[in-house]
Amino acid sequence: MIDVHCHLNFQAFENDFTDVIKRAETAGVTKIINTGTQLSSSRCAVDLAEKFDNLYAIAGIHPHHADKVTASDSETPRHSQRSEESQKKIHNNAGNNEWITQLAKIAQHPKVIGIGEIGLDYFNYKSNGIVDPQIQKEVFLRQIEVAHKLKLPLQIHNRLAGEDVIALLKTHKNLLQDPPGMFHCFAGTKEVLRDALHLGFFIGFDGNITYKGLAPGETVDVRELAKYTPLDRIVLETDSPYLTPVPYRGQRNEPTYGIIIAQFIAGLKDISFEKLVEQTDKNVYTVFKRL
């Protein structure tokens, strides 16, 4: 299977990423796609892709970092603590070309296969608060424009912002590729899912599909969303080191556990593991033409 979204480029793996990759290969994970959330982690994803034949990269700015696009990656001040003058400066930063130029340069590397993870996130995190939605939208749109220029698909992050994500995508449908990309770790309503599918997007599911109950703020069980999504539009991902599937929940996640996710979704779909992996791998190649 292909793990279409993980973060071996994060600090959690800095001491043993080679062992993690070997374990994944042994388990049957044939390709691993590392996704950036800032310029620094995007560069790191490219560095890993250069070292390993079965690794690829996706470059982008996560909505958590939309208000820090020209700041040092080590700076993580909460948006809610900024002065009005500082807020205006951030809006100007989001509109400048420095970070976009750097992102576009990273994304031209032959092993970068998409732009992500980008999007909107309205969940109130203790460590980050909620970045001003307008700033998030500005940074989201600028990255969609980069993807359009480079003819790359999108890898979209959405948390509690599905209606706004869909509205922005519909408004700028002329900038989307065919297919336009995928929604990472899908959550939301069936209406948002229908709209995403109608726009041509593929849908990623992760280890949280093995969890019981609803995630905070959600109204629809992710298992129901997976059942509703056609098999030929599903892709598999781990989001390592996060969202570790049961029975390893609470431990660091890694691509090896993508096999557990595949087995679980195959059970939901009442099909064989082999059929699920065969089709979802085909789907990845359909979305990411550089792979």
PLY file of the C-alpha trace (Angstrom):
ply
format ascii 1.0
element vertex 291
property float x
property float y
property float z
element edge 290
property int vertex1
property int vertex2
end_header
0.00 0.00 0.00
0.96 3.67 -0.33
0.96 5.97 2.70
-0.15 9.14 1.00
0.35 11.46 3.98
2.76 11.27 6.88
5.46 13.33 8.61
8.72 11.45 8.87
10.12 14.93 8.31
9.08 15.85 11.87
11.23 15.78 15.00
9.46 12.67 16.30
11.44 10.59 13.77
14.80 12.38 13.71
16.61 9.57 15.57
15.24 6.50 13.77
13.60 7.41 10.45
15.73 4.84 8.61
14.46 2.04 10.86
10.89 3.32 10.49
11.18 3.24 6.70
12.62 -0.29 6.76
9.79 -1.52 9.00
7.25 -0.02 6.63
8.83 -1.68 3.61
8.83 -5.04 5.40
5.14 -4.61 6.31
4.19 -3.93 2.68
4.16 -0.14 2.47
5.64 0.44 -0.98
5.74 4.26 -1.05
5.67 6.96 1.61
4.70 10.57 0.95
5.93 13.09 3.52
3.99 16.31 3.79
5.25 19.73 4.81
3.47 22.13 7.13
6.01 24.98 6.93
8.83 25.86 4.56
11.33 24.09 6.84
9.41 20.81 7.07
8.73 20.96 3.34
12.47 21.20 2.68
13.06 18.32 5.08
10.50 16.21 3.20
12.44 16.88 0.00
15.73 15.97 1.68
14.28 12.61 2.75
12.87 12.01 -0.73
16.34 12.51 -2.19
17.80 9.88 0.15
15.20 7.14 -0.36
13.79 5.92 -3.67
10.37 5.08 -2.19
9.88 8.46 -0.49
8.20 11.50 -2.03
7.30 14.96 -0.79
4.42 17.40 -0.68
5.21 21.05 0.13
3.01 23.65 1.75
1.99 25.84 4.68
-0.50 24.41 7.18
-3.29 26.77 8.31
-1.77 26.74 11.83
1.19 28.59 10.35
-0.72 30.91 8.05
0.04 33.87 10.34
3.73 33.03 10.48
4.57 32.64 6.80
7.56 35.01 6.94
8.54 34.31 10.55
11.15 31.86 11.74
9.84 28.30 12.01
10.83 28.35 15.66
8.36 31.14 16.34
4.92 29.89 17.34
3.22 32.87 19.02
-0.53 32.59 19.45
-2.50 34.77 17.09
-4.82 35.78 19.89
-1.95 37.42 21.76
-0.87 39.73 18.95
-1.47 43.48 18.90
-3.65 45.13 16.25
-0.51 46.55 14.61
1.02 43.06 14.54
-2.16 41.65 12.97
-1.95 44.17 10.12
1.70 43.22 9.58
0.76 39.55 9.32
-1.85 40.35 6.65
0.88 42.15 4.71
3.21 39.18 5.12
0.56 36.81 3.78
0.31 39.02 0.72
4.01 39.34 -0.01
5.99 37.18 -2.41
8.96 36.00 -0.33
7.39 32.88 1.17
5.48 32.08 -2.02
8.68 32.32 -4.04
10.40 29.96 -1.62
7.49 27.51 -1.66
7.36 27.51 -5.46
11.09 26.81 -5.61
10.74 23.84 -3.24
7.75 22.53 -5.19
9.68 22.42 -8.46
11.83 19.58 -7.15
11.06 16.45 -9.23
10.07 14.43 -6.16
7.54 16.98 -4.94
4.19 15.65 -6.14
1.69 18.14 -4.71
1.01 21.26 -2.65
-0.04 20.65 0.95
-1.04 20.38 3.54
-3.01 23.52 2.98
-6.51 24.58 3.88
-8.53 25.92 6.79
-8.75 24.95 10.46
-11.23 26.51 12.88
-10.57 24.18 15.82
-9.34 26.01 18.94
-6.06 24.30 19.85
-4.50 24.99 23.26
-1.06 25.44 21.70
-2.08 27.54 18.71
-5.52 29.05 19.21
-7.39 29.83 16.01
-5.50 31.73 13.34
-7.60 34.55 11.89
-9.80 32.83 9.25
-9.24 35.63 6.77
-5.46 35.16 6.98
-5.96 31.41 6.57
-8.03 32.00 3.43
-5.42 34.36 1.96
-2.60 31.85 2.47
-4.78 28.97 1.24
-5.64 30.80 -1.98
-2.07 31.88 -2.67
-0.97 28.25 -2.44
-3.75 27.14 -4.75
-2.37 29.69 -7.23
1.11 28.16 -6.88
-0.31 24.70 -7.50
-2.10 26.00 -10.58
1.09 27.51 -12.01
3.07 24.34 -11.36
0.23 22.02 -12.42
0.26 20.21 -9.08
-2.67 18.69 -7.15
-3.66 19.84 -3.68
-3.54 18.01 -0.36
-6.16 19.76 1.75
-6.42 20.06 5.52
-9.91 20.83 6.83
-11.04 20.86 10.44
-14.41 22.35 11.33
-14.16 24.59 8.26
-15.63 22.40 5.53
-18.20 24.85 4.22
-15.62 27.61 3.83
-13.11 25.23 2.21
-15.70 24.11 -0.33
-16.85 27.67 -0.99
-13.31 28.82 -1.71
-12.63 25.84 -3.97
-15.83 26.41 -5.92
-15.07 30.11 -6.34
-11.61 29.29 -7.72
-12.48 26.10 -9.57
-10.64 27.45 -12.61
-7.36 27.08 -10.69
-7.82 23.37 -9.93
-6.15 20.49 -11.72
-7.98 17.44 -13.06
-8.20 15.70 -10.69
-7.75 18.58 -8.24
-6.19 16.60 -5.40
-7.30 15.03 -2.14
-8.72 15.89 1.26
-6.34 14.73 3.98
-7.84 12.95 7.02
-11.37 13.71 5.96
-13.91 14.80 8.58
-17.08 16.83 8.31
-20.63 16.47 7.07
-21.90 14.31 4.25
-22.79 17.52 2.42
-19.15 18.66 2.48
-18.08 15.17 1.40
-20.54 15.20 -1.52
-19.27 18.61 -2.62
-15.65 17.47 -2.39
-16.40 14.39 -4.48
-18.37 16.44 -6.99
-15.38 18.76 -7.40
-13.31 15.68 -8.24
-11.33 15.34 -5.03
-10.14 12.05 -3.57
-10.63 11.36 0.12
-7.99 10.29 2.66
-8.76 8.27 5.78
-6.43 7.70 8.72
-6.03 5.77 11.96
-8.76 7.75 13.72
-11.23 5.67 11.73
-10.52 2.93 14.29
-11.58 5.17 17.21
-15.04 4.94 18.74
-17.19 8.05 19.02
-17.06 11.48 17.44
-14.06 13.78 17.44
-14.62 17.14 19.23
-16.84 19.39 17.14
-17.74 16.74 14.56
-21.31 15.56 13.91
-20.76 12.57 11.63
-18.78 9.41 12.41
-15.78 9.11 10.10
-16.69 5.45 9.55
-19.98 6.53 7.99
-18.08 8.91 5.73
-15.76 6.10 4.62
-18.72 3.84 3.86
-20.28 6.61 1.77
-17.11 7.36 -0.19
-16.74 5.28 -3.39
-13.78 2.89 -3.33
-12.33 4.47 -6.45
-12.02 7.80 -4.60
-10.34 6.63 -1.37
-6.64 6.97 -0.53
-4.91 5.64 2.58
-2.73 7.61 4.96
-1.33 7.46 8.48
-0.56 11.09 9.37
2.38 9.69 11.35
3.34 10.47 14.08
-0.30 11.33 14.83
-3.63 9.42 14.83
-2.18 6.02 15.68
-4.78 3.32 15.03
-6.14 0.93 17.64
-4.59 -1.18 19.19
-1.51 1.09 19.30
-3.36 4.31 20.07
-1.34 6.45 22.48
1.98 5.44 20.91
3.85 7.18 18.11
2.26 6.39 14.77
4.34 5.26 11.79
3.68 4.16 8.19
3.77 0.45 9.14
0.40 0.93 10.83
-1.12 1.92 7.50
-1.70 -1.80 7.04
-4.05 -1.76 10.05
-5.96 1.16 8.56
-6.29 -0.64 5.23
-7.55 -3.78 6.94
-10.11 -1.79 8.92
-11.48 0.03 5.87
-11.60 -3.22 3.91
-13.83 -4.55 6.68
-16.08 -1.48 6.49
-16.38 -1.93 2.74
-16.81 -5.72 3.03
-14.05 -6.38 0.52
-10.68 -8.08 0.69
-7.60 -6.29 1.92
-5.93 -7.03 -1.43
-8.75 -5.44 -3.43
-8.75 -2.35 -1.23
-4.99 -1.84 -1.53
-4.99 -2.45 -5.28
-7.67 0.18 -5.87
-6.43 2.78 -3.40
-2.91 2.56 -4.83
-4.38 3.15 -8.31
-6.19 6.16 -6.88
-2.94 7.65 -5.56
-1.33 7.39 -9.01
-4.43 9.03 -10.51
-4.20 12.01 -8.16
-0.43 12.43 -8.07
0.79 12.17 -11.63
4.43 12.88 -10.69
4.58 9.76 -8.54
0 1
1 2
2 3
3 4
4 5
5 6
6 7
7 8
8 9
9 10
10 11
11 12
12 13
13 14
14 15
15 16
16 17
17 18
18 19
19 20
20 21
21 22
22 23
23 24
24 25
25 26
26 27
27 28
28 29
29 30
30 31
31 32
32 33
33 34
34 35
35 36
36 37
37 38
38 39
39 40
40 41
41 42
42 43
43 44
44 45
45 46
46 47
47 48
48 49
49 50
50 51
51 52
52 53
53 54
54 55
55 56
56 57
57 58
58 59
59 60
60 61
61 62
62 63
63 64
64 65
65 66
66 67
67 68
68 69
69 70
70 71
71 72
72 73
73 74
74 75
75 76
76 77
77 78
78 79
79 80
80 81
81 82
82 83
83 84
84 85
85 86
86 87
87 88
88 89
89 90
90 91
91 92
92 93
93 94
94 95
95 96
96 97
97 98
98 99
99 100
100 101
101 102
102 103
103 104
104 105
105 106
106 107
107 108
108 109
109 110
110 111
111 112
112 113
113 114
114 115
115 116
116 117
117 118
118 119
119 120
120 121
121 122
122 123
123 124
124 125
125 126
126 127
127 128
128 129
129 130
130 131
131 132
132 133
133 134
134 135
135 136
136 137
137 138
138 139
139 140
140 141
141 142
142 143
143 144
144 145
145 146
146 147
147 148
148 149
149 150
150 151
151 152
152 153
153 154
154 155
155 156
156 157
157 158
158 159
159 160
160 161
161 162
162 163
163 164
164 165
165 166
166 167
167 168
168 169
169 170
170 171
171 172
172 173
173 174
174 175
175 176
176 177
177 178
178 179
179 180
180 181
181 182
182 183
183 184
184 185
185 186
186 187
187 188
188 189
189 190
190 191
191 192
192 193
193 194
194 195
195 196
196 197
197 198
198 199
199 200
200 201
201 202
202 203
203 204
204 205
205 206
206 207
207 208
208 209
209 210
210 211
211 212
212 213
213 214
214 215
215 216
216 217
217 218
218 219
219 220
220 221
221 222
222 223
223 224
224 225
225 226
226 227
227 228
228 229
229 230
230 231
231 232
232 233
233 234
234 235
235 236
236 237
237 238
238 239
239 240
240 241
241 242
242 243
243 244
244 245
245 246
246 247
247 248
248 249
249 250
250 251
251 252
252 253
253 254
254 255
255 256
256 257
257 258
258 259
259 260
260 261
261 262
262 263
263 264
264 265
265 266
266 267
267 268
268 269
269 270
270 271
271 272
272 273
273 274
274 275
275 276
276 277
277 278
278 279
279 280
280 281
281 282
282 283
283 284
284 285
285 286
286 287
287 288
288 289
289 290
